[in-house]
Amino acid sequence: MTRHSPDLLPAPPWLPLAELATDPMPLLDRIASASPEILYLLDVGTRKMLYINDAVDEILGYSSEEILAQPERFAQLLHPDDLGTLATFQETVQKLTDEGVVDISFRIRAANDD
């Protein structure tokens, strides 16, 4: 009989642990796709956007491919009143450890806004 700590449950049989160890992106995509919010993954060192879920299309009208191809455009779509929030975010990100997570909210102009 195998015993587990109450805090550590066994991985479900459908979770491909070997694949997850080499490429976590498919699992990340499955989780993020279920979220109604825009979620993205940013490499702090390179400032490269690695991932953005499809909610960006549903909420703002931009495809994830469009944003990933031109991540600087994402920042240009910020509401002017939220530029200070972005500056604070960038300062916070510089202080993160490898496992750090930052939750930020700001307004972005939708594709159909003139």
Accessible surface in RSA format (square Angstrom, percent):
REM  Atomic radii and reference values for relative SASA: ProtOr
REM  Chains: A
REM  Algorithm: Lee & Richards
REM  Probe-radius: 1.40
REM  Slices: 20
REM RES _ NUM      All-atoms   Total-Side   Main-Chain    Non-polar    All polar
REM                ABS   REL    ABS   REL    ABS   REL    ABS   REL    ABS   REL
RES MET A   1   213.59 110.6 126.17  83.5  87.42 208.1 114.22  97.1  99.37 131.7
RES THR A   2   104.08  74.0  80.65  81.8  23.43  55.8  49.70  66.8  54.37  82.2
RES ARG A   3   201.33  84.5 172.51  87.9  28.82  68.6  65.72  89.8 135.61  82.2
RES HIS A   4    90.32  49.4  58.80  40.9  31.52  80.6  45.34  46.7  44.97  52.3
RES SER A   5    57.39  48.5  41.84  55.8  15.55  35.8  37.08  79.0  20.31  28.5
RES PRO A   6   126.98  92.5  97.33  88.7  29.65 107.8 107.98  89.2  19.00 118.1
RES ASP A   7   138.99  97.4 104.50 104.0  34.49  81.6  35.47  83.5 103.52 103.2
RES LEU A   8   125.59  69.9 125.24  89.6   0.35   0.9 125.59  88.2   0.00   0.0
RES LEU A   9   138.72  77.3 120.54  86.2  18.19  45.7 120.66  84.7  18.06  48.6
RES PRO A  10    81.38  59.3  61.81  56.3  19.57  71.1  70.49  58.2  10.89  67.7
RES ALA A  11    46.96  43.2  17.87  27.6  29.09  66.2  23.22  32.7  23.74  62.9
RES PRO A  12    49.68  36.2  41.38  37.7   8.30  30.2  47.64  39.3   2.04  12.7
RES PRO A  13   139.78 101.9 100.30  91.4  39.48 143.5 113.16  93.4  26.62 165.4
RES TRP A  14   154.71  62.1 129.91  62.9  24.80  58.2 122.75  65.4  31.97  51.9
RES LEU A  15    32.68  18.2  24.14  17.3   8.54  21.5  24.18  17.0   8.50  22.9
RES PRO A  16    55.93  40.8  43.41  39.6  12.51  45.5  55.92  46.2   0.01   0.0
RES LEU A  17    98.53  54.9  90.11  64.5   8.43  21.2  90.40  63.5   8.14  21.9
RES ALA A  18    84.57  77.8  67.11 103.6  17.47  39.7  77.34 108.9   7.23  19.2
RES GLU A  19   114.85  65.9 112.79  85.3   2.07   4.9  43.08  83.3  71.77  58.6
RES LEU A  20    48.47  27.0  42.32  30.3   6.15  15.5  44.38  31.2   4.09  11.0
RES ALA A  21    90.57  83.3  48.01  74.1  42.56  96.8  60.43  85.1  30.14  79.8
RES THR A  22   117.60  83.6  83.33  84.5  34.26  81.7  76.23 102.4  41.37  62.5
RES ASP A  23    70.39  49.3  66.07  65.8   4.32  10.2  24.64  58.0  45.75  45.6
RES PRO A  24    73.35  53.5  72.35  66.0   1.00   3.6  72.35  59.7   1.00   6.2
RES MET A  25    64.15  33.2  63.47  42.0   0.68   1.6  53.72  45.7  10.43  13.8
RES PRO A  26    78.63  57.3  69.71  63.5   8.92  32.4  77.38  63.9   1.25   7.8
RES LEU A  27    39.95  22.2  37.32  26.7   2.63   6.6  38.40  27.0   1.55   4.2
RES LEU A  28    58.52  32.6  55.36  39.6   3.15   7.9  57.71  40.5   0.80   2.2
RES ASP A  29    62.88  44.0  62.88  62.6   0.00   0.0  11.04  26.0  51.84  51.7
RES ARG A  30   138.86  58.3 124.03  63.2  14.83  35.3  59.39  81.2  79.47  48.2
RES ILE A  31   110.26  62.7 101.96  76.0   8.31  20.0 106.71  76.8   3.55   9.6
RES ALA A  32     1.49   1.4   1.48   2.3   0.01   0.0   1.49   2.1   0.00   0.0
RES SER A  33    63.67  53.8  34.60  46.2  29.07  67.0  31.57  67.2  32.10  45.0
RES ALA A  34    86.76  79.8  50.64  78.2  36.11  82.2  62.19  87.6  24.57  65.1
RES SER A  35    28.05  23.7  17.27  23.0  10.78  24.8  14.86  31.7  13.18  18.5
RES PRO A  36   111.72  81.4  92.47  84.3  19.25  70.0 102.35  84.5   9.37  58.2
RES GLU A  37   114.03  65.5 112.40  85.0   1.63   3.9  32.24  62.4  81.79  66.8
RES ILE A  38    43.56  24.8  22.59  16.8  20.96  50.5  22.59  16.3  20.96  56.9
RES LEU A  39    72.42  40.3  70.65  50.5   1.76   4.4  72.42  50.9   0.00   0.0
RES TYR A  40    62.48  29.2  32.15  18.3  30.33  78.9  27.82  20.9  34.67  42.7
RES LEU A  41    74.02  41.2  73.18  52.4   0.85   2.1  74.02  52.0   0.00   0.0
RES LEU A  42    48.78  27.2  33.24  23.8  15.54  39.1  33.24  23.3  15.54  41.8
RES ASP A  43    50.60  35.4  44.60  44.4   6.00  14.2   8.52  20.1  42.07  42.0
RES VAL A  44    51.81  34.1  44.38  40.2   7.44  17.9  44.74  38.9   7.07  19.2
RES GLY A  45    74.51  91.9   0.00   N/A  74.51  91.9  39.55 108.5  34.97  78.3
RES THR A  46    95.86  68.2  66.19  67.1  29.68  70.7  72.65  97.6  23.22  35.1
RES ARG A  47   142.00  59.6 123.91  63.2  18.09  43.1  53.73  73.4  88.27  53.5
RES LYS A  48   125.10  61.0 121.49  74.5   3.61   8.6  69.89  62.9  55.21  58.8
RES MET A  49    12.34   6.4   8.26   5.5   4.08   9.7   8.26   7.0   4.08   5.4
RES LEU A  50    76.76  42.7  56.73  40.6  20.02  50.3  59.42  41.7  17.33  46.6
RES TYR A  51    22.48  10.5  22.41  12.8   0.06   0.2  22.15  16.6   0.33   0.4
RES ILE A  52     4.36   2.5   0.00   0.0   4.36  10.5   0.00   0.0   4.36  11.8
RES ASN A  53     1.61   1.1   0.57   0.5   1.04   2.5   1.09   2.6   0.51   0.5
RES ASP A  54    79.76  55.9  78.76  78.4   1.00   2.4  22.21  52.3  57.56  57.4
RES ALA A  55     5.92   5.4   2.38   3.7   3.54   8.1   3.13   4.4   2.79   7.4
RES VAL A  56     0.00   0.0   0.00   0.0   0.00   0.0   0.00   0.0   0.00   0.0
RES ASP A  57    73.54  51.5  67.08  66.8   6.46  15.3   6.48  15.2  67.07  66.9
RES GLU A  58   146.46  84.1 106.92  80.9  39.55  94.2  48.29  93.4  98.17  80.2
RES ILE A  59    90.71  51.6  64.22  47.8  26.49  63.9  69.06  49.7  21.65  58.7
RES LEU A  60    16.15   9.0  13.50   9.7   2.65   6.7  15.09  10.6   1.07   2.9
RES GLY A  61    42.72  52.7   0.00   N/A  42.72  52.7  20.96  57.5  21.76  48.7
RES TYR A  62     8.30   3.9   8.30   4.7   0.00   0.0   4.26   3.2   4.04   5.0
RES SER A  63    41.10  34.7  37.91  50.6   3.19   7.3  30.23  64.4  10.87  15.2
RES SER A  64    11.63   9.8  10.14  13.5   1.48   3.4   1.06   2.3  10.56  14.8
RES GLU A  65   123.98  71.2 118.78  89.9   5.20  12.4  67.92 131.4  56.06  45.8
RES GLU A  66    67.42  38.7  58.05  43.9   9.36  22.3  29.23  56.5  38.18  31.2
RES ILE A  67     0.52   0.3   0.37   0.3   0.15   0.4   0.52   0.4   0.00   0.0
RES LEU A  68    66.22  36.9  49.50  35.4  16.73  42.0  49.74  34.9  16.48  44.4
RES ALA A  69    81.21  74.7  44.64  68.9  36.56  83.2  56.15  79.1  25.05  66.4
RES GLN A  70    85.41  47.8  85.38  62.4   0.03   0.1  15.32  32.6  70.08  53.2
RES PRO A  71    42.84  31.2  37.52  34.2   5.32  19.3  37.80  31.2   5.04  31.4
RES GLU A  72   103.75  59.6  93.95  71.1   9.80  23.3  61.29 118.5  42.46  34.7
RES ARG A  73    83.58  35.1  83.51  42.6   0.06   0.1  16.14  22.1  67.44  40.9
RES PHE A  74    13.80   6.9  13.16   8.2   0.64   1.7  13.16   8.0   0.64   1.8
RES ALA A  75    44.47  40.9  36.93  57.0   7.54  17.1  39.85  56.1   4.62  12.2
RES GLN A  76   125.28  70.1 100.54  73.5  24.74  58.9  45.08  96.0  80.20  60.8
RES LEU A  77     3.88   2.2   3.52   2.5   0.36   0.9   3.52   2.5   0.36   1.0
RES LEU A  78    10.71   6.0   1.92   1.4   8.80  22.1   1.92   1.3   8.80  23.7
RES HIS A  79    66.47  36.3  61.41  42.7   5.05  12.9  40.81  42.1  25.66  29.9
RES PRO A  80    96.34  70.2  84.18  76.7  12.15  44.2  85.32  70.4  11.02  68.5
RES ASP A  81   108.24  75.8  78.23  77.9  30.01  71.0  21.28  50.1  86.96  86.7
RES ASP A  82    14.47  10.1  14.43  14.4   0.04   0.1   0.11   0.3  14.36  14.3
RES LEU A  83    96.27  53.6  91.21  65.2   5.07  12.7  91.55  64.3   4.72  12.7
RES GLY A  84    48.48  59.8   0.00   N/A  48.48  59.8  40.66 111.6   7.82  17.5
RES THR A  85    54.97  39.1  46.64  47.3   8.33  19.9  25.65  34.5  29.32  44.3
RES LEU A  86    32.07  17.9  32.07  22.9   0.00   0.0  32.07  22.5   0.00   0.0
RES ALA A  87    48.01  44.1  44.44  68.6   3.56   8.1  46.76  65.9   1.24   3.3
RES THR A  88    83.35  59.3  82.80  83.9   0.54   1.3  55.97  75.2  27.38  41.4
RES PHE A  89    21.60  10.8  17.12  10.6   4.48  11.7  21.28  12.9   0.31   0.9
RES GLN A  90    72.87  40.7  71.29  52.1   1.58   3.8  17.58  37.4  55.29  41.9
RES GLU A  91   108.33  62.2 103.61  78.4   4.72  11.2  38.42  74.3  69.92  57.1
RES THR A  92    55.27  39.3  52.82  53.5   2.45   5.8  36.83  49.5  18.44  27.9
RES VAL A  93     9.86   6.5   9.42   8.5   0.44   1.1   9.42   8.2   0.44   1.2
RES GLN A  94   103.33  57.8  74.81  54.7  28.51  67.9  36.28  77.2  67.04  50.8
RES LYS A  95   169.88  82.9 138.28  84.8  31.60  75.2  95.29  85.8  74.60  79.5
RES LEU A  96    56.83  31.7  30.54  21.8  26.30  66.1  32.80  23.0  24.03  64.7
RES THR A  97   103.22  73.4  86.90  88.1  16.32  38.9  82.93 111.4  20.28  30.7
RES ASP A  98   147.70 103.5 109.22 108.7  38.48  91.0  30.24  71.2 117.46 117.1
RES GLU A  99   150.73  86.5 127.84  96.7  22.90  54.5  69.08 133.6  81.65  66.7
RES GLY A 100    31.07  38.3   0.00   N/A  31.07  38.3  12.55  34.5  18.52  41.5
RES VAL A 101   132.97  87.5 103.12  93.4  29.85  71.9 106.25  92.3  26.72  72.5
RES VAL A 102    44.66  29.4  16.29  14.7  28.37  68.4  20.01  17.4  24.65  66.8
RES ASP A 103   139.37  97.6 106.66 106.2  32.70  77.3  40.17  94.5  99.20  98.9
RES ILE A 104    41.18  23.4  16.58  12.4  24.60  59.3  21.59  15.5  19.59  53.2
RES SER A 105    98.14  82.9  76.45 102.0  21.69  50.0  48.03 102.3  50.11  70.2
RES PHE A 106    44.98  22.5  13.18   8.2  31.79  82.7  19.61  11.9  25.36  72.6
RES ARG A 107   125.37  52.6 120.89  61.6   4.48  10.7  71.74  98.0  53.62  32.5
RES ILE A 108    28.98  16.5   8.25   6.1  20.73  50.0   9.73   7.0  19.25  52.2
RES ARG A 109   109.80  46.1 102.29  52.1   7.51  17.9  30.06  41.1  79.75  48.3
RES ALA A 110    21.38  19.7  19.91  30.7   1.47   3.3  19.91  28.0   1.47   3.9
RES ALA A 111    51.08  47.0  23.30  36.0  27.78  63.2  25.59  36.0  25.49  67.5
RES ASN A 112   129.70  89.4  99.71  96.4  30.00  72.2  46.50 111.9  83.21  80.4
RES ASP A 113    75.28  52.7  57.93  57.7  17.36  41.0  13.00  30.6  62.28  62.1
RES ASP A 114   185.15 129.7 115.43 114.9  69.73 164.9  69.77 164.2 115.38 115.1
END  Absolute sums over single chains surface
CHAIN  1 A     8650.9       6826.7       1824.2       5030.4       3620.5
END  Absolute sums over all chains
TOTAL          8650.9       6826.7       1824.2       5030.4       3620.5
